[in-house]
């Protein structure tokens, strides 16, 4: 299959008939607001740090999208962020730690539930717990129909909704961008991430800048103590050393985009948007995806079906 008719896509980019292997995850979606977009983003970036992969990070986390003042409970600029863990207990702990240490401490911020009551399958009393930082000076009230706590702090007040919602989601949706050179592959990945963030709500690309430079495989061929190691079949510098390389001769740049979402449908929509943005970049040769024969996760998201 080739995608034709995209400006800058040359003679078309091959879309391999394969699937991305994704897995279940628990997801919390949170809205952070501040006096301006700069400080909302500062808090969002700090709170979602060290959140690339559950291989070693305590959570996968990232920025979903920017929120305009017209759509936030306090009428200020905001940023939707998402946190993902394998279980609700770990998610509860991560919300308390990340909001308490990274958002409460950031100037002018407030925190609200980013899921509706209907969407939420679980609620955590994160805001209720954080109010005790107020040492008895905290107050409770309703703001836009939401139960919030107001905590007096040196910078003014920290406002936090008492309960934050979570639900079952999907993690590990992905696609690989194979290009003639590293810069073309990186530009395509950057464009893909930008398109996903602008067009598809309820998803994140949790790796640094949304782009994965070191896509991995489970386990190791050589080291029993390693849980994950390089995906050597897609390393350009190993094309001549790995007999079963999956890289065409002209490919010298490979990057991966990983997507987590509140649902399988959201992940599929993000993959579609990202791939269509990536293939417009000159030098992109092929789009494929990472899977391990169904050993990693129960979701098999086929590229051809996503692009129909």
Backbone torsions as a table, in degrees:
resi	resn	phi	psi	omega
1	UNK	NA	134.9	175.2
2	UNK	-126.7	141.8	175.4
3	UNK	-89.6	117.2	-179.8
4	UNK	-110.5	162.6	171.1
5	UNK	84.4	10.1	177.2
6	UNK	-98.3	128.6	-179.0
7	UNK	-56.9	127.3	178.6
8	UNK	87.2	0.4	-177.4
9	UNK	-88.6	3.5	178.4
10	UNK	63.8	-132.4	-177.8
11	UNK	-88.9	10.3	178.9
12	UNK	109.2	149.8	-178.0
13	UNK	-113.8	133.5	179.3
14	UNK	-70.8	131.7	173.1
15	UNK	-110.1	109.6	-175.9
16	UNK	-65.9	142.7	178.4
17	UNK	-81.5	81.7	-177.9
18	UNK	-146.6	-174.0	-177.4
19	UNK	-135.2	153.0	170.4
20	UNK	-89.8	132.6	-178.3
21	UNK	-98.3	112.5	-176.9
22	UNK	-115.1	169.3	-173.7
23	UNK	-141.7	160.1	-179.4
24	UNK	-68.8	148.5	179.1
25	UNK	-151.0	158.2	173.2
26	UNK	-98.9	136.0	-170.9
27	UNK	-127.9	133.3	167.9
28	UNK	-114.8	138.2	178.8
29	UNK	-120.1	126.1	-171.5
30	UNK	-128.4	141.7	175.3
31	UNK	-104.6	122.8	176.1
32	UNK	-108.6	125.6	176.4
33	UNK	-116.5	162.8	179.2
34	UNK	-158.7	178.8	-177.0
35	UNK	-62.1	-29.4	174.8
36	UNK	-150.4	172.6	-176.0
37	UNK	-64.3	-34.1	-179.2
38	UNK	-56.7	-48.7	-175.9
39	UNK	-75.7	-28.6	173.3
40	UNK	-64.3	-41.1	178.6
41	UNK	-69.9	-37.6	177.5
42	UNK	-58.5	-46.7	179.9
43	UNK	-65.5	-41.6	-178.6
44	UNK	-63.5	-43.8	-179.3
45	UNK	-65.6	-41.2	-179.5
46	UNK	-66.4	-42.9	-176.8
47	UNK	-67.9	-27.8	-177.5
48	UNK	-98.9	8.4	178.9
49	UNK	-67.1	161.8	-177.4
50	UNK	46.9	51.6	-176.4
51	UNK	-138.0	37.8	-176.2
52	UNK	-81.1	-50.0	-173.3
53	UNK	-147.4	139.4	177.8
54	UNK	-71.3	-0.7	173.7
55	UNK	-56.8	-42.1	177.2
56	UNK	-137.6	-15.7	179.4
57	UNK	-82.9	149.2	-180.0
58	UNK	-72.0	-14.2	176.4
59	UNK	-159.4	156.6	167.2
60	UNK	-98.5	133.9	-172.1
61	UNK	-149.4	156.6	178.4
62	UNK	-177.3	174.7	178.4
63	UNK	-86.5	129.5	176.1
64	UNK	-83.6	-66.5	-179.8
65	UNK	-161.4	166.8	174.3
66	UNK	-81.0	142.8	177.1
67	UNK	-115.2	135.3	179.8
68	UNK	-79.3	157.5	178.5
69	UNK	-57.8	-28.1	-177.8
70	UNK	-68.0	-19.5	-175.6
71	UNK	-110.9	2.5	-178.8
72	UNK	-99.9	152.6	-177.2
73	UNK	-61.6	-29.8	-177.8
74	UNK	-105.6	9.2	175.6
75	UNK	68.3	27.2	179.9
76	UNK	-121.2	162.5	176.8
77	UNK	-60.2	148.7	-177.9
78	UNK	-147.3	172.7	177.6
79	UNK	-138.7	128.1	172.9
80	UNK	-85.5	131.0	176.9
81	UNK	-125.8	158.7	179.0
82	UNK	-131.2	144.4	177.4
83	UNK	-125.4	136.3	-174.4
84	UNK	-132.1	130.6	174.6
85	UNK	-140.4	168.3	-179.0
86	UNK	-72.5	-28.1	-177.4
87	UNK	-134.4	160.9	-178.7
88	UNK	-69.1	-32.6	179.8
89	UNK	-62.1	-46.2	178.7
90	UNK	-65.2	-36.0	180.0
91	UNK	-66.5	-41.2	176.1
92	UNK	-57.0	-45.9	-179.4
93	UNK	-65.4	-41.2	-178.9
94	UNK	-67.7	-38.9	177.9
95	UNK	-61.5	-46.8	-179.0
96	UNK	-63.0	-44.6	-177.3
97	UNK	-69.2	-47.2	-174.0
98	UNK	-72.9	-40.6	178.0
99	UNK	-72.2	-41.5	-178.6
100	UNK	-66.2	-37.5	-175.7
101	UNK	-96.4	-21.6	-173.1
102	UNK	-116.1	-24.1	-178.2
103	UNK	-106.1	-48.4	176.4
104	UNK	-55.3	-34.9	-177.0
105	UNK	-80.7	-7.6	-176.0
106	UNK	-93.6	137.0	-176.4
107	UNK	-55.6	133.4	168.5
108	UNK	69.5	12.0	-172.8
109	UNK	-81.5	157.8	170.0
110	UNK	-140.4	157.8	-175.9
111	UNK	-131.7	133.7	179.2
112	UNK	-134.5	157.4	175.8
113	UNK	-63.5	132.4	-179.9
114	UNK	-98.3	3.3	175.6
115	UNK	-116.9	149.3	175.0
116	UNK	-77.2	166.3	177.1
117	UNK	-59.3	-36.8	-178.7
118	UNK	-69.5	-35.3	-179.3
119	UNK	-75.6	-31.2	-174.1
120	UNK	-72.3	129.5	174.5
121	UNK	-101.7	-13.6	-178.5
122	UNK	-150.9	147.1	175.8
123	UNK	-127.9	142.5	176.7
124	UNK	-116.0	140.4	-179.0
125	UNK	-88.7	49.7	-177.2
126	UNK	-58.7	-47.9	-179.4
127	UNK	-65.3	-37.6	177.0
128	UNK	-59.8	-41.7	180.0
129	UNK	-68.6	-40.7	-176.7
130	UNK	-68.7	-23.0	-177.6
131	UNK	-63.1	-25.2	-177.2
132	UNK	-69.7	-11.3	171.4
133	UNK	-61.7	-22.5	-179.7
134	UNK	-72.6	-8.1	173.5
135	UNK	54.0	38.4	176.9
136	UNK	95.5	-12.1	179.0
137	UNK	-92.6	-4.7	180.0
138	UNK	-70.0	156.5	176.4
139	UNK	-131.4	163.8	177.5
140	UNK	-126.6	145.1	179.7
141	UNK	-161.2	-177.4	173.4
142	UNK	-107.3	138.8	177.3
143	UNK	-133.9	110.7	-178.7
144	UNK	60.0	35.4	-179.9
145	UNK	81.0	8.4	-179.8
146	UNK	-112.8	138.9	176.3
147	UNK	-80.6	117.8	-176.4
148	UNK	-127.2	160.9	171.5
149	UNK	-112.7	141.7	175.1
150	UNK	-111.9	119.9	-178.4
151	UNK	-111.0	116.5	177.8
152	UNK	-69.0	131.2	179.1
153	UNK	-135.3	172.1	-178.9
154	UNK	-56.2	-37.0	-177.3
155	UNK	-83.5	-0.6	-179.0
156	UNK	135.9	-104.1	177.0
157	UNK	-140.8	145.1	170.2
158	UNK	-107.9	120.5	-179.5
159	UNK	-105.4	130.7	-178.7
160	UNK	-142.0	132.7	175.3
161	UNK	-66.9	138.4	-171.3
162	UNK	-66.8	-36.2	-179.0
163	UNK	-120.6	135.7	178.1
164	UNK	-118.0	136.3	-173.9
165	UNK	-91.3	158.8	177.1
166	UNK	-148.1	163.2	-179.2
167	UNK	-156.7	171.3	173.7
168	UNK	-75.6	133.4	179.4
169	UNK	-133.2	-164.6	-178.2
170	UNK	-130.5	134.4	179.0
171	UNK	-124.3	154.6	173.0
172	UNK	90.5	7.2	169.0
173	UNK	-58.2	143.5	-173.7
174	UNK	-161.6	163.7	165.8
175	UNK	-152.3	150.2	178.7
176	UNK	-103.2	138.9	175.9
177	UNK	-108.6	116.7	179.3
178	UNK	-106.8	123.8	-175.7
179	UNK	-135.1	168.6	-177.4
180	UNK	-68.1	-26.6	179.5
181	UNK	-147.7	165.7	-175.5
182	UNK	-61.8	-43.0	-176.8
183	UNK	-65.0	-40.1	177.8
184	UNK	-63.2	-42.5	179.2
185	UNK	-64.4	-41.1	-179.4
186	UNK	-68.5	-42.1	177.8
187	UNK	-60.6	-42.2	179.0
188	UNK	-63.8	-40.8	179.1
189	UNK	-66.5	-41.9	177.5
190	UNK	-60.2	-44.7	179.9
191	UNK	-64.7	-37.8	179.2
192	UNK	-63.5	-46.4	-179.4
193	UNK	-63.7	-42.7	179.0
194	UNK	-60.6	-42.6	-179.6
195	UNK	-66.3	-41.3	178.9
196	UNK	-61.0	-46.5	-177.6
197	UNK	-66.1	-31.3	-178.6
198	UNK	-83.2	-30.1	-168.6
199	UNK	-109.7	-23.7	-171.0
200	UNK	-121.8	109.8	-179.2
201	UNK	-81.3	149.9	177.2
202	UNK	82.5	23.5	177.6
203	UNK	-138.1	156.3	173.1
204	UNK	-136.2	156.1	170.2
205	UNK	-114.7	93.7	-162.2
206	UNK	-72.8	-14.2	-178.2
207	UNK	-78.0	168.2	-175.3
208	UNK	-55.9	119.6	-177.3
209	UNK	66.3	9.6	-179.1
210	UNK	83.2	0.6	-172.5
211	UNK	-119.3	136.1	178.9
212	UNK	-101.9	120.0	178.0
213	UNK	-92.5	-19.4	-171.5
214	UNK	-129.1	56.2	177.7
215	UNK	-51.5	140.9	-171.5
216	UNK	-122.8	172.2	171.7
217	UNK	-121.5	154.6	177.3
218	UNK	-67.2	139.5	175.0
219	UNK	72.0	-160.3	-175.6
220	UNK	-150.8	148.8	174.3
221	UNK	-80.6	-20.4	-171.3
222	UNK	-122.7	-36.0	-172.8
223	UNK	-112.0	111.3	-176.6
224	UNK	-66.1	-24.1	-176.7
225	UNK	-83.2	-4.7	-178.0
226	UNK	-93.6	130.2	178.2
227	UNK	-84.9	-24.4	179.4
228	UNK	-151.0	144.7	179.1
229	UNK	-143.8	177.4	-175.5
230	UNK	-57.3	149.9	172.7
231	UNK	-92.7	81.9	-168.8
232	UNK	-60.5	-23.7	-179.9
233	UNK	-67.4	-16.2	-178.7
234	UNK	-117.0	17.7	177.5
235	UNK	-94.0	114.8	-176.9
236	UNK	-57.6	-35.4	-177.9
237	UNK	-74.7	-6.8	179.9
238	UNK	-108.2	8.4	-177.3
239	UNK	-54.9	-38.5	-177.4
240	UNK	-85.5	-10.1	-175.9
241	UNK	-104.5	-23.3	-177.7
242	UNK	-104.2	115.1	-175.5
243	UNK	-62.1	-34.4	-176.1
244	UNK	-101.5	34.0	178.4
245	UNK	-57.3	144.7	177.9
246	UNK	-102.9	14.4	-178.0
247	UNK	-100.5	127.8	171.0
248	UNK	-60.3	156.7	-175.0
249	UNK	-57.5	-34.3	-174.8
250	UNK	-83.6	-3.1	-177.4
251	UNK	-87.6	125.4	178.7
252	UNK	-131.6	10.3	177.5
253	UNK	-147.4	129.4	-179.4
254	UNK	-138.6	128.2	171.5
255	UNK	-134.5	155.1	-179.5
256	UNK	-117.5	146.2	171.1
257	UNK	-117.1	121.7	179.0
258	UNK	-105.9	139.2	-174.8
259	UNK	-129.9	130.6	169.4
260	UNK	-112.4	149.0	-178.5
261	UNK	-150.7	169.1	179.5
262	UNK	-75.0	-12.2	179.1
263	UNK	-159.1	164.7	175.9
264	UNK	-63.7	-36.8	-179.9
265	UNK	-63.0	-40.4	178.9
266	UNK	-64.8	-41.3	179.1
267	UNK	-64.2	-42.5	178.5
268	UNK	-61.7	-43.2	179.6
269	UNK	-62.9	-38.7	179.2
270	UNK	-68.4	-40.7	177.2
271	UNK	-60.8	-43.2	179.5
272	UNK	-62.0	-48.1	-179.3
273	UNK	-62.9	-42.5	-178.7
274	UNK	-66.5	-43.7	-179.6
275	UNK	-64.3	-43.4	-178.7
276	UNK	-64.7	-30.8	176.1
277	UNK	-74.9	-38.6	-176.1
278	UNK	-65.8	-40.5	-174.0
279	UNK	-71.3	-10.2	178.3
280	UNK	-76.7	-12.9	-175.9
281	UNK	-83.9	124.4	177.0
282	UNK	-58.4	138.9	-179.7
283	UNK	102.3	-17.4	176.8
284	UNK	-73.2	129.0	-174.6
285	UNK	-104.0	-39.6	-170.2
286	UNK	-155.9	148.8	171.8
287	UNK	-119.0	129.0	175.4
288	UNK	-136.6	-167.5	-177.8
289	UNK	-148.9	161.3	-178.4
290	UNK	-95.0	128.5	172.5
291	UNK	-153.0	161.3	-177.1
292	UNK	-131.2	44.4	175.0
293	UNK	67.0	23.9	179.8
294	UNK	86.5	5.7	-178.1
295	UNK	-79.4	-22.6	-173.4
296	UNK	-91.6	-44.2	-175.5
297	UNK	-150.4	165.0	-174.0
298	UNK	-87.5	-11.6	-178.9
299	UNK	-94.8	126.8	176.1
300	UNK	-118.5	104.4	-174.5
301	UNK	-102.3	104.3	-174.1
302	UNK	-78.6	133.5	-176.4
303	UNK	-62.8	-43.8	-177.9
304	UNK	-63.9	-37.6	179.4
305	UNK	-69.8	-37.8	178.7
306	UNK	-60.9	-36.4	-173.8
307	UNK	-90.4	-0.3	180.0
308	UNK	-67.9	NA	NA
